[in-house]
Amino acid sequence: MTQPPSAEQALAALNMPLLEAMMTQRAIRRVKPDPVDDAIVTKCIELALRAPTGSNGQNWEFIVVKDQRVKDQLGKRYRQAWSLYGGLGKRMASGDEAMQKILRAVQWQVDHFSEIPVLVVPCLRGGMRPPYLPSPFVAESSFFGSIYPSVQNLLLAARAMGLGASLITLPLWSVTSARKILGLPLTVTPVCVVPLGWPQGRYGPTTRKAVQEVIHVDSYGNRAWLP
């Protein structure tokens, strides 16, 4: 069995070209239970902090979960949510092998969640409805827009160092429960969970739609850039 890289080897891999990291990044859900060095996790979060935030608020917090009891509690919430969404997804994906493959990977993650060595829970301080943003939609998009760029930085850093990672939200379906499990005050909102571990599989080129297929010029439906 291939041994995970040392912390020094993983950190040295951060010189991977950005284009390569972006072109080969994908959700890695099946990971080994081998430990991940704290220095590697810290570097992922340090690079996450380089992302922009709304008004440069930097109102983020990151909970690094390694305790088995906490992982078990979040895993229980994950299974509860997946019991509903997973069954629905399987019915909708009937006959779609590509989607069924993804669902099998998610099912593995659900079943082995407590064995994943590290969970990073990005959080935001403050409320979602600042007084100067009266619209709920604008307020929420502004709020969550302050954390997801940093999460993408974290995912790219994990990719460069060879860590398996994915962005999930189902363990947080009950924010009240998540706050209790993680000891969060009401002023801190958990936004997503990023499981980290050394991959069982490998990264590689991803299959995506041609860019012209998703571009609309000036208004929806104007496919002026299609060949």
N, C-alpha and C positions, 0 to 999 in steps of 0.2 A: 504494500500500500504506500502511495506517495506521502511523504511527510510534509506537513505544512511548512512554509518558509519561516525563518526566524524573523524577529522584529526588525533586525537590521536589513535583511533581504527585502522584506515587504516595504519598508520605508524607502529603500533605494529604488524600488520600482515606480515611485511617484514621478520619475522622469519620463514616463510613457507619454508619447505625443498626444495632445488633446484630441486630435482627430481620431486616432486609433481607439481611445477610450470611449468616445461618443459613438463610433461606428460599431463597437462590439459590446456595448452595454446592454444588458437585458436583466429581467427579474430572475434571480437565482434563489429558488425556494428550498431545494434539497441541499442541506449543508451537513457537515460532519460535526460531531459533538466535541471535537478537539478544542482546547481553550484558545482564545484570541488574546494576545498580549495587550495589556492596558495601554502601552505606548501607541499601538496601532489604532485603537479606538479613539484615544485622545487626539491623534493626528487627523483622523476623519472629522472629528468635531471641530478642531482648530481650523481646518480648511472650510468647513461649513460656515464658520463665522465670517469668512471673507465675502460672503454673498451680500447683496444689497437688501435693505429693509425699508419699509415705508417711513419716510421722514427721517431716515437713519436712526430709527427708534432702538434698534438692537434689543428688542424686548423678547428675546428668546431664552429658553432654558432647555437643557437636555438631560433627561433622566437615563442613566446607564444601568440597565437591569441585569444583574448576574445572580442574584439570590434565588435559589430554587423555589422558595415559597412564593415569591412575587411572580416568577415565571409561571408557576402552576395556576395562580389565580387569574392571570391574564389569559392563559391558555384555556381555562374554563369558560371565560367570556367569549373567546374566539370560537370555541366549539358550539356555544349556544347560538351565536350569530350564523355560523356556517350551517347549522342544522336546518335553517330556513333558506338562506341564500344558496347554499350548495345544492340542495334538492331542486330548487327552481332553476339554477344554472344547468344542471344535468338534463332536465327536461327540455330546456330551450336549445341545448347543444346536441340533441339527438341527431345523429348522422353527420355531425361536423367533427371530424377527427382532430383537426387542429385545436378547436376549442376544448374538446374532451381531454387532450393532452395537457392543456393548461389547468383544467379542473383537477386532473390527477395530481399535478404538482402542488396545487393549493391543498388538496386533501392530505397529501404527505405532510405539508407544513403544519396543518391543523393537528394531525395525529402525533407529530413529533415536536410540537412547539416547545414543550418543557425541556427538550434536549438541546435546543439551540443555545450556543454558549453565551451570546450577548444580544440583548434587545436595547435599542436606542429609541427613546420616546421624545421626539421634539415637542416642545410646548411653547406657548406664548403667554406673556403677562398682559394683563389689562382686559377690558371688556370688548365685546365685538361691536358695540354701538356707541362710538364717540359722539358727543353732542353736536359736533360740526358735520356729521354724516347722518342725516335723518333717514335716508333710504336703507332698509335692511339689506337689500342686495348689494349696494355699494359698500356698506359698512362691513359685511361679511367678506366680500371679495378683497377689500383693502386689508382686513385683518389677516386672512389666510395667505394673502400675497406676501406677507412679511416673513413667512417661514418656509414656503416651498422652494424658493431659490436656494436656500441653505441646505434643504434636504437633497436637492439635486447635486449640489457640491459634495455632500457626504457620499452620495451614491457613486459619483465619478471617482472620488478618492478611493472608495472601496474597490471599484473596478480596477483602478491602476495597481493597487496593491494585491490584487488577486482574491479579494474577499468576495464571498457570495452575499448579496444583499437584495432586498426588495422593499417596496413601500406598501404597507397594508394599514387598514383602518378598522377592520371588523372587531379586533379585541377592545376597541374603544367605543363600541356601539352605545354603551351606557357611560356617559361622561362622569356622572355622579359616582358610579362604581369605580371607574378608572381613577378618579381623584382619591377615593378612599384607599384603593390598593397601593397607589404610588405616594400617598401622603401629601397630596397637592392642596394648597389653599384654593379658595374660590376664585382668587384673582389670577390663577394660572390654569390654562386650558391645554390638555393634551391634544395634539393634532393628528399624529399618525404614529406608527411603530415601524422601525427599520430593524428587522432581524439580521444579525451579522454572524457569519461563520465561514469556514473554509469549504468551498463547493465540492459536492460529490461529482458533479459534471464539470463542464468547462464553459468559459465565455467563448463567443465566436460571432461571426457576421450574423446580423439579424435580417429578417425579411420584412420589408415595409412597402407600403404603396408608393408609386411614383409621385414625386412632389407635385407635379402638375395636376394630379387628380384631386388634390385637397386645396388648391389655390383658387380663390374667387377674387376677381379684380374689381374693386370699388363696391360691388354688391353681390350678394349670394346668387349663384347660378351663372355668373359671367365667367366662363371658362376661357378667357381670351388667351391664356398662356398654354392651353393644351396644344400639343403638336397637331 
